[in-house]
Amino acid sequence: MKTKKKREQSSNRRFHWELVVVFLVIIAGTTYLCSSPIRLLSSFVIPRSYNPGFKDMFSNVNWNYETISRFLAVPLPESAANLTIEGSMGLVGSYGIMPRLSFQFDAPPDDAMQFVEQFCDGILHPGYYPFNSINSSEPSDDAILIHNGTTLYYSSSPNIPETILGNRCARHQDLYEQNKWFWEEEFVVDKANPNLYRVYYNLPFEANRDSSEQYPTAKSINPFGERFRLNITGFNSEHVLVYHTVCMETSEIRHYTINFEPDSMIDFAEAEISISIDGIEKPNAFVSNPELSLQLSDTNRPFQKWQYCLNADWEVGTHTMRIQVKRTRSDILELKWDFTVPES
């Protein structure tokens, strides 16, 4: 009898606890259902002008002078004339789905150049027309090096006059503190009329699109082999310099799958990198964590692959590059290798 009574008491306690749990679930669900529409509506209605391409729920989807200036974070010149706009903003809430933006305007030379020089680090290449370019993983005499969000490659525009100046690059913007957005931009300035320049802008695709899916990736060598992944562009397989700009990267460019092996580069996270050429020290770097990307030690730039590049007027002949990878004071990986600069 006692055993039966204990069983009944235990069953009653379990039943009471189940009722309490159900009651709490009902309260929590009711609270969420009542508050979520308010939170959802506020997330759409409250304008966030710093979010690129954002539009209010009830605003027009078409771009205009003000919305373009806000999106670019740089006002269009007040002297801009004959402004022509194509495309529309994305859907509500952020940069949106499939937004498109292309525009062009005329402006006096000083105003036009002051506007475009605020993008792509102020670099414009004579004779380059990004809207109609040949993009390749191989360098060529008439190609320029394009730094995009997740790739680096060579691009050229044959038979374009040098009165046309252009560039294509990735722009970064920090949003909501931790989130980082980037998007591709293309600029062109037509200087055919010396009194009135024509400025063109184009947004190739939506934000955060992996540019390696759209453009090729420059071929690279890895002088360390399996010991340390250091991809260096600018050379052929015989370590002959074929492009005047040498860029380095430790991140592996790959498409992640569900079944992928752990990255061996994790062991080198935060490792210090020192580089010298012919005994001349170059800027120090380190392997960032968690991106495992080669980062300059003295920069605060947002994460971007292929940001460590060396430009020089290389002398013809053989040069020696020395690279040290230091994880701890006693754990140092060192490599010296020679490369050749051929006669032009």
N, C-alpha and C positions, 0 to 999 in steps of 0.2 A: 504493500500500500504506500509506504514511504517513497519507494522508487517511482511509482506511478505519479505521486503528487509532485515529486521533484521534476519529473519530465514535463508535467503540465505547467509548472512555474517557469521552467526554462523556455518552453514553447511560448508562453505568454510574454516573457521578456523580449524574445526575438521578434514576436509580432508587434510589440510596442515600438521597438527600434525601427522596424520596417516602416511603420506608420510615420515616425519622425522623419526618416530619410525621404519618403514620398512627399511629405508636407514641405520639406526644405526645397526639394526639386521643383515643386509647383510654384513656390514663392520666387525662386531664382528665375525660372522660365518666364513667369508673369512680368517680373521686373525687367528682364532683357527685352521681351516683346514690346513692352511699353516704352522703353528708352531707346531701343535700337533705331526706330524710325527717326527719332529726333537727332540721334548721332549721325545717322546716314544722311539725313537732309542737311545737317550743318556741315558735313564734310564736303558736300557738293556746293552749297550756297555761299559759304564763306570764301571769298576770293583770295587766292594765294598768288599774288602778282609775281613772286619770285619763282614760281613753278613754270617752266617754259611751256608756252602754248596754252596755259590754263584759261578757261573761259567759264563764266558764271552759267548756271543752269539756264537762265533766261536770256543770255546774251546772244548776239549774232555770231554765226560760225565764220563769217568772212573776216579776213585780215584787213587792217587799215593802218594809217600812219602811226597812231598811238599804240596799237597792239603789237605792231612790228617792233617799234622802239622799245617797248617793255620786254618783249621776248628776247631781243638782242642785248638788252641791258645797255644799249648805246643808242641815243636818239638819232633818227635820220636827220641829215642836214636841213636846216630851215630853208636853205636855198634850193632844195631838191625840186626839180620840175619834171613834168611828164612821168609821174610815178605810175607804173603799171604793175599790178599784183595778180598772181595766179595761185590757186590752191585755197584750202580752207583749214581751220583749226581742227584739232582732234576732238574726240568725244569728251564729255564732261569729266572733270576730276583730275586731270593732269595733262601731260603732253598729248595724251589721247591715242586713239587707234587710227593709223594711217593718215596722219596730218600731212599736208603738203604746203610748201611755201616757196615761191619764186617771185622775185620782183626786180625791177630795174628803174633807174631814174637818171636824169642829167643834173650835173652840178658843176660849178666852177672848179678848176683844178685843185686849189688848196682845200676846199671843202670835201671834195671827192676823196682825195688821198688821206686827209685827216680821218675820215670815216672808216675806210677799209684798213688803214694801218692799225686799227684797234683789234684786229682779228689775225689769227694765224701768226702770232708773234710779230706782226708788222711786215711779214715777208711776202713779196709778190714776185713771181718769176716771169721775166719777159719772154714772149713767145709761147706761153703755156695757157691752154684753153681747157680747163678741167671738164667742161660740159661735153666735150668730145675728145677724149684722150685714149691713148693706148697704154694699158696698165700691164706690167710684167714683173715676174720674179727675177728676171735677168736685167742687169744694167746695160745701158747703151750710151753712146756719146751725147745724144740729144735729150736724155732723160733726166728728170729731177727725182729726188728722193722724197717720198710722201710719208709723213708720220701720221698714222691714224690711231684710233683708240686701241685696237688690238692687233694691228699688223703694220708692217713697213714694207714698201715696195717702190718700184721705179715707174714713172709715168712720163709720157711725152705727147706732144701735139704737133705733128709734122705740118710744115707749110703755114704756120701761123705767124703773122708779122709781129715784130717786137714792140709795136704800139699797143699790142694786147698783153696785159699783165694779169696773171692769175695764180690761184693756189687752192688747195683742198686740204682740210685739216680737221682734227677732232677738237671739240671744245668741251670743257668740263665745268660742271656747276654743282656745288654742294647743296643738297636739299635735306631738310629734316635732320640736320646734324650728321647722322651716320650714312644716309643714302647719298650716292654719287651718281649723277646722270651725265652722260656724254652723248653728243650727237655730231654727225658729220656736216660740214659746211663747205660751200664752194663760192669763191669770189672771183670776179673779173672786172678789170678796169680797161676801158677802151679809150686810148689817148689820141685817136686819129684826128679829132678836132682839138687843137691846142687850147682853145678858149672854153670848151665845154666838154668835160669828160662824161662818159657813159659808164654807170656802175651796175653790175649784175650780181645777184645773189641767188643761190639755189640750195635747197635742203634735199639731199638725195633720198633719205629714208628716215624712218622714225627713230626716236632716241633709244639709246642702249642696244641698238642692233649691232651684232658682232660684225665688225668691218671685215674680218677675215672671211666671212661668208660672201662678201660683195667684191672684195679685191684680192689679188694674189698676195703671197708672202715672200719677201726676198729670201733667196737661198743663203745659207750660212755654213760656216765651218765650226768645228768644236775641237780646238787644239788639245784640250784636256782628255778627250775621249770619255771613257766610262767613269773616270775618277771624279769629274765635276762638270756639270752641264753648263757650258758657257758658249752660247751661240753668237758668232761674230759675222756680221755681213760686210760686204765690200771686197771680199777675196774670192778667188776660185779655189778649186780643190788642191791646186799646186801652191797655195799660199801666195799667189800673185795678186797684187792690188789691182782691182778692175774698176773701182769707183772711189773717188777722193774722200768720201765720208765713210768712216768706220763706225758701226753701231754694235753694241753688245747687249745681251739679254740672257737672263738665267731662267725665266719662266718657260715652261714647255708649252708650245702652242698645239693644242689638241682638243678634240671634242670629248667631253666626259661621258662615260657610259655608266650603267649601273654596276657592272663588274669591272672595276679598274684597280690596278695594283697601287699600293701606297707609293707616294712620290719619294724617291731617294733623296731629293733635294731638301726634304724636311730637316735632315741632319745638319744642313748648312744655314738654317734660318738665323739671321742676325750676324752671320759671318762678315768680317771686315775684308774689303777688297782694296788692294793697292796696285796700281798699274803704272808702268814707266815704259817709254820708248827711247831707245838709245841713251838710257841713263837719265832721261828727263822725266820727272814725276808728273803724272796726270792727276786730275781730281780723284779723291778717294770715294769709294762707294761701299755699299753693304747689301746683303741679301735680305730684303724686307720680309716681314712676317705678318700676315699669313700668305701674301701674294707670291712669295719666293721670287720676286722680281728684282733685278739689279737697280738700285736707287742711288742717286748721288747723295753724298753725306751732307752737303750744305744746301739742300733744296727743300722747299715746303710744297712743291707742286703736287697736285692730286695724282693718284696712281695712274701711270700710263706706261705701257710696255715700250721698249726701244727708246727710252729717254736718255740713255748714256751713249752719246755719239762724240766722235773726235773728228774735227775738220782741220786740215793742214795743207800747206803747199809741200807735198811730199817730194823729197829729192830722189832722183833716179838712183837705184842701187839697192843694196840689202840693208834691212833694218832689223833690230832685235826688240821684241816686246817681252817684258817681264811682268808676270802676274803673280801676286801672293794672295792666298785665301786663308785668313786666320780665324779659326773658330775659338781657340783659346791661346794663351801665351805659348803653350808647348805644342799645340796642334796646328801646324802651318803646312799648307799645300802650296808648292811653288812650281812655276813653269816658265821656261824661257824658250821662245821659238822665233825663228827668223821668217821674214816675209820680204818679197821683192817688189820694188816699184819699177815698172818697165818704162822705157822711153815712149813718149807719146807718138 
